Amino acid sequence: MGRTSQRRSHWGVAVFLAAFAVCVALDQWTKSLALAHLTTGSDVELLGRFVRLTLVHNPGASLGVGSGVTWVITLFAVLVSIVLTVLGLRTKNMWWSFVSSLTVAGALGNVIDRFMYADGFLNGTVVDFINYGPFVGNVADIVLTLAAVGIIGGVLFSQPFGIAWLDKLVYGGEDEREHGERGEKAGHGENTGRSESGENTVLGESEAQN
């Protein structure tokens, strides 16, 4: 059991790091292409009128919300990323390793822009270029959307986090260790009952013979 759990943990770390590296690299690469080939306000059709390429420097969060407090958004994203990185590396569930990695990659993909293009304290703008019509986003936003879907799906299908206090907090059930201890106690009680029953049977047969 211990070796299996440890092996699963190592695979979880590998999945977390691999997904993080791929997503951040893809996000930064596509942003560099957008900066190199698009001009601010340009409008290039990609999938007809449904998806276009439009270069926008976004100072806020999604849909430009919070443009006046960019540094707050940045610090919040960094804090959330640190917490999710710790949880993502500790969980024994491959699903949550992957989903937490997507969340961290999406958040830090935009945080990198805040640092790179800042002219003050964490007030840099995020490079957005995928125009869906109502809003303009980037690959990091797509990754965050996939992470949100993964979180909802994981909770709906009761995917255990493999972290005792978090499983209790979300699902309200007993953790694996308590469940195992109960199983051991039940098994011990059953074996004890069988042993006592066997002893009584032997004593009864002995008395009958006498």
N, C-alpha and C positions, 0 to 999 in steps of 0.2 A: 504493500500500500504506500509506504513512504517513498520508495523509488519511483513508483508510478506517478505520484503527486509531484515529485521533484522534476521528473522528466516533462510532465505537462506544464509545469511552471517555466521551464527553460524554453519550451516551444512557444509559450505565451509571450515571453520577452522577445523572442525572435520575430514573431508575428507583429508585435507592437512596433519594434524598431524598423522592420522592413516596410510596413504600411506607412509609417511616419515619413521615412526617407523618400519613398516614391511619391507620396502626395505633395510634400513640400517642394521637392525638385520639380514636379510637373507644374505646380502653381507658379513658382518663380520663373521657370523657363517660358511659360506662356505669357507671363507679364512682360518679360524682357522682349519677346517677339512683338507684343502689342505696342510697347514703347518705341521699338525700332521701326515698325511699319505703319503705325497709325498716328494721326495728328489729333490733338484735342478737339472734340466736337465732330470728328469725321464719322461718316456713316456708310459702312460697307455691308452689303447683303451677304449673309452666310447661308441661311435656310429660308430664302424668300423674305417675306415681310414678318415672319414669325421670330426669327433670330438674326440679329445684325451685330456687327462689330463696331462699337462706339467707344472711343477712349475717354474715360472720365476719371478725374482725380477726386476721390471721395474722402472728405475730412471726417465724416461721421461713421456710424454703424450702418446697418441695413437701411436702405432707402434714404440715406443721409441723416438719419436721426442722431442727435447728440453731437452735431458738428462743432458746437461751442465748448464741449468738454472732452475733446479727443484724448487727453492724457488719462482721464478717468476710465474711459473705455479700454485703453491700452493696459493700464494697471490691472483692471478687472480680468481682462483676457489672460494676462500673464499669471495671475493668481489661480484662476480656474485651470489653466494648463498645468501648473505645478501639481495641484491636487489630483487632477485626472491622470497625470503621468505616474504619480505614486500608486494610485489605485490600479491603473492599467498594468503596471509591472508586478503588482502583488496578486492580482486575481488569478485563479486557477482555471477560469473558464475562457476558452479560446475566443468565444464570441465577444465577450466584454473586453478582451485584450485588443481585438480588432476595432471595435466600436470606439473605445476610449482613444485609441491611436488616431482614428479619423477625426475625432473632436479636437484633439490637441494639434494635429497637423493643420486643420482648417483655421483654428484660432491663431496659431503662431504664423501661418502663412501671411495673414493680414498684419500681424504685429511686426513682422520683419519690415513691411512697408512703412509702418509708423516710425521705425528707427531710421531706416535708410533715407527717407525723404523729409525728415524733420528739420525745421529751422528754429525750433524752440524745444521745450520740454515735452517729448513724446507727442508732438502735434503733427506728425507726418501724415500725408494722405495715402489712401489705399488705391492701388491701380485697379480700376474696374474696366472691362471692355466687352463683356458678353451682354448685349442688349436684348432683353426679352420683351420689351415694350413698356410695361409698367415700371420696370426697374432695370438697373445695369449691375452685373455682378462679375465674379471671376471664378477660377477653379476652386479656390479655397472655400467660397460660398457653396459650391456644388458639394464639396467634401463634407461641409458642415450639415448640409441638408441630408445627405446619406447617413451621417452619424445620428441625426435626429430620428430618422426612420428606423435605424438600427436600435436605438435606445427604446423607442416605443414598442417595437417588435419584441425585443428581449424581455421587457417587463410584461407585455401581454402574454407571452408564452412561458413566463416564469423561469427564465434562464437564471440559475443561481450565480451570484457573483463570486462565490468561493471565498468571501471575506465575511466572517461570522456576524459582526455588528451591522454590516451593510445589508446582508440578507435579512436580518431581523428587522431592520429599519424599513426596508422596502416591502418585504413579503410577510413580516410579522410571525414567521415560523421559527422553529428551533434550528440551530446551526448543525452542521454535519457532525461535530464532535459530540454534542449532546445526544443527537440521534444515535450515534455509534455506541455511546455509553449506555443508553437505554436498551439498545439491542443486546449488548453484552450482559446487562443485568437480567434481561428477560431470558436469554439463553442460559445463564447461570442458574436462574430460578427453575427453569424447565428441567435442566439436568439434575438439579438437587431433588426436585419432585420425583423424577424417574428413579433416582438412586434410592430414595426413601421408600418408594412403592416397591422396588425390587427387594429391598431388605425385608419389608413387611411380608411379601409373598414367600420368601425363603423361611422366615420365622413361622408363618402359618403352616407351611408344608412340614416343617420339623415337628411342630406341636401335634399335627394330625398323625404323623408316623408314631409318635410316642403314645 
